[in-house]
Amino acid sequence: MASQRLKRTLRGALTATAVAAAASLVAPVAHADPQPTPNNNASEAVKKLNELSKEAEAAAEQWHKAKDDLGARKAEQEKATADVQQLGKDVEQAKAKEAEFRVQVDKLTNASFQGARFNQLSALLVSDSPQDFLDQMSALELLANDNKQALDKLAGVKAQSEEAERKAKEAQTKATKAAEDAAKIEADLAKRKQELDAKVNQAKEQANRLTSAEKAARRSTGEEVNVGPGSGKGYEALQVALRQRGKSYVWGATGPDTFDCSGLVVYAFRQVGVQLKNRATYGLINEGSPVSRSQLQPGDMVFTNNNNHMGIYVGDNKFVHAPTEGDVVKVSSLDTQQFYAARRV
């Protein structure tokens, strides 16, 4: 029995050796490099696009703010430059008056000096009558009064001249400062534009990765709305904004065919005769009067996502806005955003 078990063990070992030897003679299998896995997770793709879009939108609003600041500094520079020119004319006029009154004062001073030697006693001695004496004294008093008035006027125009020169220098300093600030903002504007372009390109690339169904969903004009009666410029602007539903989002656009978020709001109010002073959300949030979320009315401007996005309140917790890349002007629930503030124009 033991010999039989030994034989079976030897046969098994020989068989395993033969199989291993045969396997070593077979050509190795070629393995191709692994292919990139297609992104079939739609929610992740959309989430990534939303993140990139928020970054791009924040950069866009900062860029708009820099442009608003540049416009303000240039306006200050123009006003200060105009003030310098006007104040320069004022200085010339004041100096001309000063020279005119100085001549008059010099003449009166000389006459007063001559009159001082013709005192009351002299007037009495040379007068032919009491009336003549009174006439002589009246002339002396008149001369003294004229001299005082002339001196007062000279002091006044001299003070005006000095004040005009002070204001001219101050205006020149403001003009120089505004020009320097504008130059700095322009340099910063170029930098922010590069940052914006980079983020926009990233968002566009991500938008192209969406499926056809996801792209179609983003082209929807959003929730149905039933806006009740209202009044005021904000309500009129809301009607304009609602008519833009379906138009594409484009960074930096202010209509009439494409919009970004603040561009839509500025456009809507401009169409009803309200020229908002700012273009960026950072400036628009200071226009009008503040409104709490619980007191929102159709037509109020609403700011979301840490003031990097905005739209116009429709009612029923909804607002019309231009969302982001690959999207269109639509109505959405405010619950899809992080509410930040609201203003009533």
Disulfide bonds with the S-S distance in Angstrom:
none
